[in-house]
Amino acid sequence: MFQDITELENVCEELHSTQKLKATLEAVIENPHEGLVVVDEHCHVVMMNQFYLDVVGRSLEEVIGKHVLEITPGSQLPETVRTGNPQFAELWKVREREFIMMRVPIRNNGRIIGAIGKTLFKDMEVARVFTKKMIQLENDLEYYKEELRKIHVSNYTFEDIIGVSAAIAKAKKIAARAAQSSSTVLISGESGTGKEIFANAIHNSGPRCQGPFIKINCAAVPEQLLESELFGYNEGAFTGARKGGKPGKFELANRGTIFLDEAGDMSLSMQAKLLRVIQDREVERIGGTQPIRVDVRIIAASNRDLQQLVKENKFRLDLFYRINVISLELPPLRERSDDIEPLANQLISKLNRDLKTQIKGISPQALEVLKSYNWPGNVRELGNILERIINFCTDDYIDLEHLPAQLVREAGLQNAVDGPHTLRQGLIKAEKNLIFDALHAAKGNKMQAARALGIHRSVLYRKLAQYNLPEYEYD
């Protein structure tokens, strides 16, 4: 008796579940916003919801068992049953109304036993609204892609590398040849010599110029974060990991270039992981199990002597050979004093744009001080000093009086003047003598004297007034 009751309860539970499923299916089929028709392998209608019935103007009794072409002569469902090929976003017109249709075959054990026809929208107006939204989404996507491309774009070319010296010309020639290949490049040089600009120029002049240019300063990122920055991580890889994970710099640089600045500051363990990426051309995210193929060109840079670090066991020898395929060494500014004048002029033009100033140039005397300075910070220091001067300069030209006292003092000009004077007094005396000699040679013609001194005539007038030089002595 107990067994029979249990079986009855099971049957009742199954019946209840079946009824719930039937009610769910009926709700789906009778969706008031979509039309639905089902045919068998002979294209006879076996199911049609009320929306579809209203469209064709028939009752359920009139359509069940009838061939679909008797109901809608233009139907393509027979073609779907015959070929088994699905159709998406097809236009269907019936009784002056237009719809977007989807037709898919029904298969059972590999055999086609029917097909389903379904309208995608209640009417074409809804379809048009949907299309407009999709177009807007695509436009937004393209906009954000372009913004992302701008963030990861390379901004400099070889034309932005200023210099006339033989040393910089040689460096540009090597870099231009390196740009035409995909080999790894190692750029070495002191801080401020322009390693990043050269890396940008190599990328922009090569076959990967349309790809991203991703840069990372290996010395600026904490050791515990550098791996996730380079290789990315999966969701849940560690506490605080972003939902959905995050791609690393190598993934972002796919089909482009990654610039590893200060590569000599990486730990030995990170060097080993970088070596594997260079060898295998694939990365594995933190918390991931599947390697990700990457097509990346690597440009590394360091202001440290990597060969010396190898001898000190602070840099892996095998990694050094991997990144030192094409070697490019940038000369310090003190070894190319001929470049100081064009560099200074270019920096002044840029600073004038940025600071809304109108400095016209540098006097010959001030330029000589700049050329004789040692420049431990190289081009970066030159730009820093010029910006500091321009912020406070109210004259047309940068002169000796505008230069920082430390720079003048360290320029080694103490022997350029005689007598027991301070350096400033000596420089002023030397400048007076230069002006007097130029005016004497020009027989008092101030325009010719200014041209000989390499300064503007207004600057000469200001100097005459400043030093109270009498004009009659020039005759």
C-alpha positions as semicolon CSV with decimal commas, in nm:
position;residue;x (nm);y (nm);z (nm)
1;M;0,000;0,000;0,000
2;F;0,280;0,247;0,090
3;Q;0,462;0,168;-0,232
4;D;0,152;0,245;-0,440
5;I;0,101;0,581;-0,268
6;T;0,467;0,676;-0,331
7;E;0,435;0,596;-0,700
8;L;0,119;0,802;-0,718
9;E;0,293;1,096;-0,554
10;N;0,576;1,069;-0,809
11;V;0,328;1,067;-1,094
12;C;0,153;1,373;-0,951
13;E;0,483;1,557;-0,915
14;E;0,579;1,477;-1,274
15;L;0,235;1,591;-1,393
16;H;0,275;1,916;-1,200
17;S;0,619;1,976;-1,355
18;T;0,479;1,901;-1,700
19;Q;0,198;2,146;-1,650
20;K;0,443;2,418;-1,543
21;L;0,662;2,349;-1,847
22;K;0,355;2,358;-2,074
23;A;0,248;2,692;-1,929
24;T;0,599;2,833;-1,978
25;L;0,616;2,715;-2,339
26;E;0,273;2,858;-2,411
27;A;0,381;3,195;-2,269
28;V;0,689;3,190;-2,491
29;I;0,495;3,084;-2,800
30;E;0,216;3,335;-2,746
31;N;0,451;3,629;-2,709
32;P;0,237;3,926;-2,822
33;H;0,541;4,100;-2,972
34;E;0,667;3,825;-3,203
35;G;0,515;3,600;-3,466
36;L;0,594;3,225;-3,466
37;V;0,510;2,944;-3,710
38;V;0,633;2,582;-3,714
39;V;0,608;2,343;-4,011
40;D;0,689;1,972;-4,045
41;E;0,911;1,803;-4,304
42;H;0,627;1,832;-4,558
43;C;0,590;2,205;-4,488
44;H;0,252;2,156;-4,322
45;V;0,175;2,399;-4,040
46;V;0,187;2,231;-3,699
47;M;0,198;2,543;-3,481
48;M;0,122;2,915;-3,521
49;N;0,084;3,170;-3,247
50;Q;-0,186;3,434;-3,226
51;F;0,038;3,719;-3,342
52;Y;0,114;3,531;-3,663
53;L;-0,255;3,436;-3,707
54;D;-0,353;3,802;-3,677
55;V;-0,097;3,899;-3,940
56;V;-0,220;3,642;-4,196
57;G;-0,586;3,697;-4,099
58;R;-0,665;3,332;-4,021
59;S;-0,781;3,124;-3,725
60;L;-0,585;2,835;-3,581
61;E;-0,833;2,580;-3,721
62;E;-0,784;2,722;-4,071
63;V;-0,407;2,683;-4,076
64;I;-0,321;2,364;-3,883
65;G;-0,232;2,087;-4,129
66;K;-0,233;2,318;-4,430
67;H;0,072;2,368;-4,649
68;V;0,245;2,690;-4,550
69;L;0,229;2,824;-4,904
70;E;-0,149;2,809;-4,886
71;I;-0,134;3,045;-4,589
72;T;0,150;3,273;-4,704
73;P;0,231;3,217;-5,072
74;G;0,563;3,399;-5,048
75;S;0,701;3,200;-4,754
76;Q;1,061;3,079;-4,772
77;L;1,012;2,805;-4,512
78;P;0,994;2,531;-4,781
79;E;1,337;2,645;-4,900
80;T;1,469;2,620;-4,542
81;V;1,327;2,266;-4,510
82;R;1,473;2,166;-4,846
83;T;1,826;2,306;-4,803
84;G;1,865;2,309;-4,425
85;N;2,023;2,656;-4,451
86;P;1,910;2,909;-4,191
87;Q;1,804;3,258;-4,297
88;F;1,850;3,563;-4,077
89;A;1,722;3,921;-4,107
90;E;1,516;3,849;-4,420
91;L;1,247;4,096;-4,524
92;W;0,891;3,948;-4,530
93;K;0,589;4,140;-4,653
94;V;0,232;4,022;-4,599
95;R;-0,092;4,217;-4,633
96;E;0,089;4,555;-4,664
97;R;0,292;4,491;-4,349
98;E;0,668;4,432;-4,346
99;F;0,862;4,222;-4,098
100;I;1,216;4,102;-4,039
101;M;1,214;3,721;-4,037
102;M;1,437;3,446;-3,910
103;R;1,400;3,091;-4,048
104;V;1,590;2,792;-3,907
105;P;1,558;2,417;-3,974
106;I;1,457;2,165;-3,705
107;R;1,685;1,862;-3,698
108;N;1,654;1,527;-3,526
109;N;1,944;1,283;-3,543
110;G;2,084;1,477;-3,835
111;R;1,759;1,466;-4,035
112;I;1,548;1,774;-4,108
113;I;1,200;1,725;-3,963
114;G;1,066;2,076;-4,004
115;A;1,145;2,445;-3,973
116;I;1,062;2,748;-3,758
117;G;0,972;3,093;-3,885
118;K;0,989;3,383;-3,643
119;T;0,949;3,757;-3,672
120;L;1,228;3,949;-3,497
121;F;1,022;4,260;-3,426
122;K;0,659;4,349;-3,382
123;D;0,677;4,584;-3,681
124;M;0,930;4,768;-3,894
125;E;0,917;5,081;-3,680
126;V;1,061;4,885;-3,389
127;A;1,320;4,742;-3,628
128;R;1,418;5,092;-3,737
129;V;1,456;5,207;-3,377
130;F;1,669;4,900;-3,307
131;T;1,881;4,969;-3,617
132;K;1,937;5,329;-3,511
133;K;2,050;5,213;-3,168
134;M;2,285;4,957;-3,320
135;I;2,433;5,220;-3,553
136;Q;2,479;5,454;-3,256
137;L;2,647;5,177;-3,058
138;E;2,881;5,102;-3,349
139;N;2,966;5,471;-3,381
140;D;3,032;5,493;-3,008
141;L;3,249;5,183;-3,028
142;E;3,452;5,329;-3,314
143;Y;3,489;5,654;-3,120
144;Y;3,620;5,479;-2,811
145;K;3,849;5,262;-3,023
146;E;3,992;5,578;-3,178
147;E;4,035;5,738;-2,836
148;L;4,211;5,425;-2,712
149;R;4,431;5,428;-3,020
150;K;4,525;5,789;-2,947
151;I;4,625;5,694;-2,593
152;H;4,847;5,414;-2,721
153;V;4,977;5,595;-3,025
154;S;5,336;5,690;-3,095
155;N;5,376;6,069;-3,115
156;Y;5,732;6,120;-3,240
157;T;5,912;6,062;-3,569
158;F;6,273;6,104;-3,678
159;E;6,191;6,462;-3,777
160;D;6,137;6,538;-3,409
161;I;6,493;6,435;-3,324
162;I;6,687;6,762;-3,338
163;G;7,061;6,769;-3,396
164;V;7,334;6,841;-3,649
165;S;7,627;6,666;-3,483
166;A;7,791;6,356;-3,629
167;A;7,702;6,156;-3,316
168;I;7,328;6,217;-3,340
169;A;7,332;6,168;-3,718
170;K;7,489;5,825;-3,670
171;A;7,233;5,731;-3,406
172;K;6,946;5,835;-3,634
173;K;7,091;5,633;-3,922
174;I;7,112;5,316;-3,712
175;A;6,761;5,373;-3,574
176;A;6,618;5,426;-3,924
177;R;6,759;5,093;-4,041
178;A;6,634;4,921;-3,726
179;A;6,284;5,055;-3,793
180;Q;6,255;4,848;-4,110
181;S;6,280;4,515;-3,925
182;S;6,094;4,352;-3,638
183;S;6,405;4,259;-3,439
184;T;6,439;4,354;-3,075
185;V;6,621;4,682;-3,012
186;L;6,820;4,784;-2,705
187;I;6,858;5,161;-2,661
188;S;7,120;5,264;-2,408
189;G;7,219;5,608;-2,290
190;E;7,215;5,841;-1,993
191;S;6,890;5,967;-1,848
192;G;6,745;6,249;-2,058
193;T;6,917;6,161;-2,388
194;G;6,588;6,088;-2,569
195;K;6,555;5,708;-2,555
196;E;6,174;5,722;-2,559
197;I;6,168;5,959;-2,857
198;F;6,394;5,722;-3,051
199;A;6,169;5,429;-2,959
200;N;5,867;5,625;-3,083
201;A;6,043;5,712;-3,407
202;I;6,146;5,351;-3,472
203;H;5,788;5,235;-3,424
204;N;5,641;5,512;-3,640
205;S;5,879;5,445;-3,928
206;G;5,836;5,069;-3,935
207;P;5,581;4,818;-4,067
208;R;5,398;4,817;-3,730
209;C;5,323;5,191;-3,733
210;Q;4,947;5,125;-3,754
211;G;4,960;4,906;-3,444
212;P;4,965;5,021;-3,080
213;F;5,273;5,163;-2,908
214;I;5,261;5,053;-2,545
215;K;5,519;5,183;-2,300
216;I;5,594;5,087;-1,942
217;N;5,862;5,211;-1,706
218;C;5,990;4,897;-1,535
219;A;6,154;5,102;-1,259
220;A;5,840;5,299;-1,175
221;V;5,610;4,999;-1,118
222;P;5,645;4,816;-0,783
223;E;5,790;4,469;-0,815
224;Q;5,475;4,297;-0,687
225;L;5,265;4,473;-0,954
226;L;5,500;4,456;-1,251
227;E;5,404;4,100;-1,346
228;S;5,031;4,180;-1,358
229;E;5,104;4,498;-1,555
230;L;5,310;4,312;-1,814
231;F;5,113;3,988;-1,844
232;G;4,766;4,069;-1,705
233;Y;4,549;3,858;-1,475
234;N;4,225;3,661;-1,473
235;E;3,924;3,732;-1,257
236;G;3,977;3,608;-0,902
237;A;4,353;3,570;-0,949
238;F;4,413;3,760;-0,625
239;T;4,232;3,976;-0,373
240;G;4,116;4,295;-0,538
241;A;4,148;4,160;-0,893
242;R;3,920;4,343;-1,135
243;K;3,602;4,162;-1,237
244;G;3,656;4,002;-1,574
245;G;4,034;4,021;-1,540
246;K;4,270;4,262;-1,712
247;P;4,493;4,228;-2,019
248;G;4,860;4,299;-1,972
249;K;5,082;4,536;-2,168
250;F;5,197;4,256;-2,398
251;E;4,838;4,175;-2,496
252;L;4,762;4,543;-2,553
253;A;5,072;4,571;-2,773
254;N;4,970;4,280;-2,999
255;R;5,068;4,354;-3,360
256;G;5,247;4,664;-3,239
257;T;5,542;4,761;-3,023
258;I;5,607;4,745;-2,649
259;F;5,866;4,982;-2,505
260;L;6,027;4,854;-2,186
261;D;6,194;5,159;-2,033
262;E;6,455;5,108;-1,760
263;A;6,463;4,734;-1,831
264;G;6,782;4,700;-1,627
265;D;6,585;4,762;-1,306
266;M;6,380;4,441;-1,327
267;S;6,438;4,166;-1,072
268;L;6,597;3,840;-1,182
269;S;6,269;3,650;-1,144
270;M;6,089;3,898;-1,369
271;Q;6,375;3,879;-1,616
272;A;6,322;3,502;-1,639
273;K;5,952;3,548;-1,717
274;L;6,029;3,813;-1,976
275;L;6,282;3,582;-2,139
276;R;6,014;3,313;-2,177
277;V;5,777;3,560;-2,343
278;I;6,047;3,669;-2,589
279;Q;6,135;3,308;-2,672
280;D;5,783;3,162;-2,698
281;R;5,595;3,474;-2,813
282;E;5,312;3,396;-2,574
283;V;5,204;3,517;-2,231
284;E;5,006;3,360;-1,952
285;R;4,794;3,577;-1,727
286;I;4,821;3,550;-1,351
287;G;4,561;3,294;-1,248
288;G;4,527;3,174;-1,608
289;T;4,588;2,827;-1,748
290;Q;4,595;2,894;-2,122
291;P;4,883;3,073;-2,297
292;I;4,794;3,369;-2,517
293;R;4,984;3,418;-2,842
294;V;5,120;3,769;-2,898
295;D;5,286;3,928;-3,199
296;V;5,490;4,207;-3,043
297;R;5,806;4,394;-3,126
298;I;6,015;4,471;-2,818
299;I;6,221;4,788;-2,773
300;A;6,408;4,795;-2,444
301;A;6,595;5,088;-2,294
302;S;6,825;5,138;-1,999
303;N;7,043;5,413;-1,856
304;R;7,257;5,150;-1,684
305;D;7,542;4,946;-1,828
306;L;7,374;4,607;-1,878
307;Q;7,702;4,434;-1,957
308;Q;7,838;4,546;-1,621
309;L;7,517;4,427;-1,454
310;V;7,567;4,088;-1,621
311;K;7,917;4,068;-1,471
312;E;7,769;4,154;-1,131
313;N;7,504;3,880;-1,173
314;K;7,228;4,142;-1,160
315;F;7,110;4,088;-1,516
316;R;7,062;3,758;-1,698
317;L;7,314;3,692;-1,973
318;D;7,061;3,502;-2,187
319;L;6,811;3,788;-2,162
320;F;7,082;4,038;-2,252
321;Y;7,155;3,849;-2,573
322;R;6,782;3,830;-2,650
323;I;6,718;4,204;-2,623
324;N;7,054;4,321;-2,758
325;V;6,987;4,215;-3,118
326;I;7,011;4,571;-3,251
327;S;7,211;4,798;-3,023
328;L;7,161;5,175;-3,027
329;E;7,369;5,396;-2,797
330;L;7,265;5,760;-2,760
331;P;7,542;6,016;-2,694
332;P;7,513;6,254;-2,397
333;L;7,453;6,622;-2,465
334;R;7,799;6,724;-2,343
335;E;7,949;6,525;-2,633
336;R;7,744;6,707;-2,898
337;S;7,762;7,076;-2,811
338;D;7,684;7,161;-3,176
339;D;7,329;7,040;-3,110
340;I;7,265;7,277;-2,819
341;E;7,168;7,575;-3,034
342;P;6,910;7,394;-3,256
343;L;6,780;7,208;-2,953
344;A;6,743;7,529;-2,754
345;N;6,564;7,703;-3,041
346;Q;6,324;7,413;-3,085
347;L;6,255;7,398;-2,711
348;I;6,195;7,772;-2,695
349;S;5,940;7,748;-2,979
350;K;5,759;7,470;-2,798
351;L;5,767;7,654;-2,465
352;N;5,635;7,971;-2,631
353;R;5,334;7,773;-2,752
354;D;5,278;7,608;-2,417
355;L;5,338;7,911;-2,195
356;K;5,195;8,176;-2,432
357;T;5,524;8,367;-2,432
358;Q;5,718;8,540;-2,713
359;I;6,085;8,478;-2,646
360;K;6,273;8,524;-2,976
361;G;6,596;8,342;-2,897
362;I;6,922;8,332;-2,702
363;S;7,204;8,583;-2,710
364;P;7,547;8,459;-2,831
365;Q;7,696;8,508;-2,485
366;A;7,425;8,304;-2,316
367;L;7,455;8,039;-2,584
368;E;7,827;8,006;-2,515
369;V;7,749;7,944;-2,148
370;L;7,500;7,673;-2,245
371;K;7,756;7,510;-2,474
372;S;8,026;7,504;-2,207
373;Y;7,801;7,353;-1,939
374;N;7,837;6,981;-1,862
375;W;7,461;6,892;-1,877
376;P;7,444;6,591;-1,644
377;G;7,068;6,579;-1,707
378;N;7,114;6,605;-2,086
379;V;6,827;6,732;-2,306
380;R;6,575;6,696;-2,025
381;E;6,782;6,932;-1,807
382;L;6,817;7,180;-2,094
383;G;6,440;7,190;-2,137
384;N;6,389;7,229;-1,763
385;I;6,628;7,526;-1,738
386;L;6,482;7,699;-2,043
387;E;6,130;7,663;-1,907
388;R;6,241;7,809;-1,573
389;I;6,405;8,105;-1,752
390;I;6,111;8,175;-1,984
391;N;5,867;8,184;-1,694
392;F;6,047;8,490;-1,554
393;C;6,206;8,648;-1,861
394;T;6,048;8,979;-1,968
395;D;6,292;9,054;-2,251
396;D;6,288;8,941;-2,611
397;Y;6,607;8,737;-2,582
398;I;6,753;8,516;-2,313
399;D;7,078;8,675;-2,200
400;L;7,348;8,609;-1,941
401;E;7,154;8,786;-1,670
402;H;6,867;8,541;-1,713
403;L;7,074;8,224;-1,673
404;P;7,081;8,051;-1,334
405;A;7,385;8,153;-1,133
406;Q;7,484;7,792;-1,077
407;L;7,484;7,722;-1,450
408;V;7,704;8,026;-1,522
409;R;7,932;7,934;-1,234
410;E;7,973;7,574;-1,351
411;A;8,020;7,673;-1,713
412;G;8,390;7,741;-1,644
413;L;8,397;8,101;-1,763
414;Q;8,603;8,235;-1,475
415;N;8,911;8,268;-1,698
416;A;8,721;8,451;-1,970
417;V;8,751;8,780;-1,783
418;D;9,043;8,943;-1,607
419;G;9,079;9,143;-1,290
420;P;8,965;9,078;-0,935
421;H;8,592;9,065;-1,019
422;T;8,312;8,832;-0,929
423;L;8,200;8,608;-1,213
424;R;7,893;8,822;-1,277
425;Q;8,101;9,140;-1,287
426;G;8,349;8,976;-1,521
427;L;8,076;8,864;-1,758
428;I;7,925;9,212;-1,765
429;K;8,266;9,363;-1,842
430;A;8,326;9,111;-2,118
431;E;7,984;9,186;-2,268
432;K;8,052;9,561;-2,260
433;N;8,379;9,507;-2,445
434;L;8,207;9,293;-2,708
435;I;7,941;9,557;-2,768
436;F;8,197;9,838;-2,779
437;D;8,416;9,650;-3,030
438;A;8,117;9,566;-3,252
439;L;7,999;9,927;-3,260
440;H;8,349;10,053;-3,323
441;A;8,387;9,813;-3,618
442;A;8,047;9,921;-3,753
443;K;8,141;10,289;-3,708
444;G;7,846;10,344;-3,481
445;N;7,590;10,173;-3,709
446;K;7,374;9,997;-3,453
447;M;7,197;9,772;-3,703
448;Q;7,529;9,639;-3,836
449;A;7,667;9,601;-3,484
450;A;7,359;9,408;-3,370
451;R;7,387;9,181;-3,674
452;A;7,756;9,117;-3,599
453;L;7,673;9,033;-3,238
454;G;7,389;8,802;-3,345
455;I;7,126;8,991;-3,146
456;H;6,823;9,201;-3,230
457;R;6,866;9,579;-3,257
458;S;6,623;9,636;-2,969
459;V;6,841;9,418;-2,746
460;L;7,144;9,629;-2,840
461;Y;6,960;9,950;-2,751
462;R;6,863;9,800;-2,416
463;K;7,223;9,699;-2,347
464;L;7,348;10,047;-2,436
465;A;7,107;10,199;-2,189
466;Q;7,181;9,936;-1,926
467;Y;7,558;9,984;-1,942
468;N;7,535;10,360;-2,015
469;L;7,775;10,333;-2,308
470;P;7,837;10,669;-2,486
471;E;7,770;10,659;-2,859
472;Y;8,036;10,916;-2,969
473;E;8,322;10,684;-2,870
474;Y;8,244;10,453;-3,161
475;D;8,343;10,698;-3,433
